[in-house]
Amino acid sequence: MWAGKGRAVSHTGPRLSRLTQVSAPRRPGREAGRTPSVRWQAPTKTMEFQIDIRGRQADLVALSGVLARLDPSAVADRDPLQPVLRVDTQLTAPELLAALHEAGCEVPPQALFRKPSGCCGGCGG
């Protein structure tokens, strides 16, 4: 129950309440009330891999199952115009290679091409 004038009343009786002022460091671009021209984004470790599967069988369902167990945020699809799998994942290249082998797609390490992610972080995915 509120008693006014900085006093709060509880079941055990009145007590003084205080507010504590907290000074937190400002993010760059926030000085003097300015809004930053570039939106701040958390760094991401997600990488896009392209895997050359020319002359090989690739079971996308099996690969998706293995990836879901190792990296639930991973996304895999097949390029409809060329024999390439595209995988966005937080796995390293050796971990992805092992996942491909576990899914039955035997590819050599030279078949993996790592590209920087195009993720802006806006969707949170």
C-alpha positions in Angstrom: 0.0 0.0 0.0 1.3 3.5 -0.9 1.3 6.1 1.9 2.7 9.0 -0.2 5.7 11.3 0.4 8.3 8.6 -0.2 6.8 6.2 2.2 5.5 2.7 1.4 3.4 0.9 3.9 3.8 -2.9 4.1 2.2 -5.5 6.3 5.0 -5.0 8.9 4.7 -1.2 9.1 5.9 1.9 7.3 9.4 2.0 5.7 11.3 4.5 3.6 11.6 3.8 -0.1 14.4 5.2 -2.3 15.2 5.3 -6.0 18.7 4.6 -7.1 20.1 6.4 -10.1 22.1 4.2 -12.5 24.5 5.6 -15.0 25.1 3.2 -17.9 27.6 3.8 -20.7 26.0 5.1 -23.9 26.2 3.4 -27.2 28.2 5.1 -30.0 26.2 7.8 -31.7 23.9 8.5 -28.8 25.7 11.6 -27.5 23.7 14.8 -27.1 20.4 13.0 -27.9 21.5 12.1 -31.5 20.1 8.9 -33.0 22.7 6.8 -34.8 22.7 6.8 -38.5 23.5 3.0 -38.6 21.5 0.5 -36.6 23.6 -1.4 -34.1 23.7 -5.2 -34.7 25.0 -8.0 -32.6 27.9 -9.9 -34.3 26.9 -13.2 -35.9 28.9 -16.3 -36.3 26.6 -17.8 -39.0 28.3 -18.7 -42.2 27.0 -19.6 -45.6 28.5 -22.6 -47.3 28.1 -23.7 -50.8 28.8 -27.4 -51.4 29.5 -28.7 -54.9 27.6 -32.0 -55.2 28.2 -32.6 -58.9 28.0 -36.4 -59.5 26.9 -37.2 -55.9 23.6 -38.0 -54.3 22.4 -35.6 -51.6 19.4 -36.4 -49.5 18.2 -33.0 -48.3 15.8 -34.5 -45.8 18.5 -36.6 -44.1 20.9 -33.6 -44.1 18.2 -31.4 -42.6 17.7 -33.9 -39.8 21.4 -34.1 -39.0 21.7 -30.3 -39.1 18.7 -29.9 -36.8 20.3 -32.0 -34.2 23.7 -30.2 -34.4 22.5 -26.6 -35.1 18.7 -26.0 -34.8 19.1 -22.7 -36.6 20.7 -24.2 -39.7 19.0 -23.9 -43.0 19.8 -26.1 -46.1 18.5 -26.0 -49.6 19.5 -27.0 -53.1 20.2 -24.5 -55.9 17.7 -25.4 -58.7 20.0 -24.3 -61.5 23.3 -26.0 -60.5 24.4 -29.0 -58.5 25.1 -26.9 -55.3 23.8 -27.3 -51.8 23.5 -24.0 -49.8 23.8 -24.3 -46.0 23.6 -21.4 -43.5 24.9 -22.7 -40.1 27.0 -21.9 -37.1 28.9 -25.2 -37.6 32.6 -25.0 -38.7 33.6 -26.4 -42.1 34.9 -29.7 -40.5 31.7 -30.1 -38.5 29.6 -29.5 -41.6 31.7 -32.0 -43.6 31.1 -34.6 -40.8 27.3 -33.8 -40.9 27.3 -34.3 -44.7 29.0 -37.6 -44.3 26.6 -38.7 -41.6 23.7 -37.8 -43.9 25.2 -40.0 -46.6 26.6 -37.2 -48.9 30.3 -38.1 -49.2 32.0 -34.9 -50.4 35.7 -34.0 -50.2 36.8 -30.9 -48.2 37.5 -29.1 -51.5 33.8 -29.2 -52.3 32.9 -26.8 -49.5 33.1 -23.1 -50.3 32.6 -20.7 -47.4 31.0 -17.4 -48.0 30.3 -14.5 -45.6 26.8 -14.5 -44.3 24.3 -12.0 -45.8 22.4 -12.0 -42.5 21.6 -8.5 -41.2 20.3 -9.8 -37.9 16.9 -8.1 -38.4 14.7 -11.1 -38.3 16.5 -12.6 -35.2 16.9 -15.9 -37.0 
